[in-house]
Amino acid sequence: MKKSFLSRMTDLGKVKDRAAFSDMESRIKKHKYGSDAFMNILESRYSCHAFNHLPVSASKLEMILEAGRMAPSAGNCQPVRIWVVKSEDALARLRTIHPCYNAPVVLIVGCRNEEAWVRESDGVTAAKTDAAIVLTHMMLTATDAGLANMWIWDFDPSKIREILPETKDHGIYGMLAIGHPASHEGNPTKLHDQRKPLEDLVKEL
Ligand SMILES: Cc1cc2nc3c(=O)[nH]c(=O)nc-3n(C[C@H](O)[C@H](O)[C@H](O)COP(=O)(O)O)c2cc1C
């Protein structure tokens, strides 16, 4: 008998807490679905709270930025901007308001409501959603490139605009710290393994 979508998901949850798609039976049997490479990226990503001094290569950084450029946006409005903080001077200024865990590269992601698609029904702009997609693309690409990374959101955006005036005409959405993990302190935290069970996350209607 054909199983319902939710019960398929629950079965898969036992395998690896993953969602299910209809054409993936053979991969499921191998305890994988979709592309193994992509799942490996998702599984190996974690928030790194301490970086060492090793630099990020120019080619990896370029690949990460290209991944941000490829991100979709509502109405293809592309309201997102990225500032690469990697010079000694800019890093020092940024660290006066957030330590950024000593990362050698920090990508500041900003957006402008004025440039974003606005939903007619309630007037909500897609700018922050678009920014989150850009950041996610870059986060996963950094992971794929073998780089540790950390999504930083707990800061005062107005202070960023103050210390890095190049950003002053944009809303500052978030930051992505990138680099190599410091031994021990740069390992995943306990929170990394804590996720709600699939039943709490998904409801079949
Ligand atoms: C939108 C967003 C904002 C976050 N902001 C911060 C932050 O400002 N400081 C911090 O220590 N962690 C931050 N994190 C990391 C989360 O705490 C972390 O993703 C969560 O605890 C799960 O751990 P994991 O990423 O290692 O799987 C943020 C994550 C996301 C997705």
The ligand as an SDF file (V2000), in Angstrom:
LIG
                    3D

 31 33  0  0  0  0  0  0  0  0999 V2000
   19.4140   33.6580   11.2190 C   0  0  0  0  0  0  0  0  0  0  0  0
   20.4800   33.1590   12.1500 C   0  0  0  0  0  0  0  0  0  0  0  0
   21.0850   34.0280   13.0270 C   0  0  0  0  0  0  0  0  0  0  0  0
   22.0740   33.5870   13.9070 C   0  0  0  0  0  0  0  0  0  0  0  0
   22.7180   34.4980   14.6930 N   0  0  0  0  0  0  0  0  0  0  0  0
   23.6520   34.0750   15.5570 C   0  0  0  0  0  0  0  0  0  0  0  0
   24.3520   35.0190   16.3740 C   0  0  0  0  0  0  0  0  0  0  0  0
   24.1880   36.2320   16.2420 O   0  0  0  0  0  0  0  0  0  0  0  0
   25.2410   34.5430   17.2830 N   0  0  0  0  0  0  0  0  0  0  0  0
   25.4640   33.2020   17.4310 C   0  0  0  0  0  0  0  0  0  0  0  0
   26.2690   32.8020   18.2950 O   0  0  0  0  0  0  0  0  0  0  0  0
   24.8550   32.2930   16.6350 N   0  0  0  0  0  0  0  0  0  0  0  0
   23.9630   32.6920   15.6910 C   0  0  0  0  0  0  0  0  0  0  0  0
   23.3620   31.7970   14.8540 N   0  0  0  0  0  0  0  0  0  0  0  0
   23.7370   30.3820   14.9380 C   0  0  0  0  0  0  0  0  0  0  0  0
   22.6400   29.5320   15.5920 C   0  0  0  0  0  0  0  0  0  0  0  0
   22.6630   29.7370   16.9860 O   0  0  0  0  0  0  0  0  0  0  0  0
   22.8950   28.0770   15.2250 C   0  0  0  0  0  0  0  0  0  0  0  0
   22.6390   27.9290   13.8430 O   0  0  0  0  0  0  0  0  0  0  0  0
   22.0100   27.0780   15.9670 C   0  0  0  0  0  0  0  0  0  0  0  0
   22.2910   27.1050   17.3210 O   0  0  0  0  0  0  0  0  0  0  0  0
   22.1920   25.6510   15.4710 C   0  0  0  0  0  0  0  0  0  0  0  0
   23.5580   25.2700   15.5320 O   0  0  0  0  0  0  0  0  0  0  0  0
   24.3440   24.8400   14.2250 P   0  0  0  0  0  0  0  0  0  0  0  0
   24.3160   26.0130   13.2630 O   0  0  0  0  0  0  0  0  0  0  0  0
   25.7480   24.5330   14.6920 O   0  0  0  0  0  0  0  0  0  0  0  0
   23.6660   23.6360   13.6460 O   0  0  0  0  0  0  0  0  0  0  0  0
   22.4230   32.2140   13.9410 C   0  0  0  0  0  0  0  0  0  0  0  0
   21.8290   31.3440   13.0340 C   0  0  0  0  0  0  0  0  0  0  0  0
   20.8900   31.7940   12.1410 C   0  0  0  0  0  0  0  0  0  0  0  0
   20.2830   30.8450   11.1370 C   0  0  0  0  0  0  0  0  0  0  0  0
  1  2  1  0
  2  3  1  0
  2 30  2  0
  3  4  2  0
  4  5  1  0
  4 28  1  0
  5  6  2  0
  6  7  1  0
  6 13  1  0
  7  8  2  0
  7  9  1  0
  9 10  1  0
 10 11  2  0
 10 12  1  0
 12 13  2  0
 13 14  1  0
 14 15  1  0
 14 28  1  0
 15 16  1  0
 16 17  1  0
 16 18  1  0
 18 19  1  0
 18 20  1  0
 20 21  1  0
 20 22  1  0
 22 23  1  0
 23 24  1  0
 24 25  2  0
 24 26  1  0
 24 27  1  0
 28 29  2  0
 29 30  1  0
 30 31  1  0
M  END
$$$$
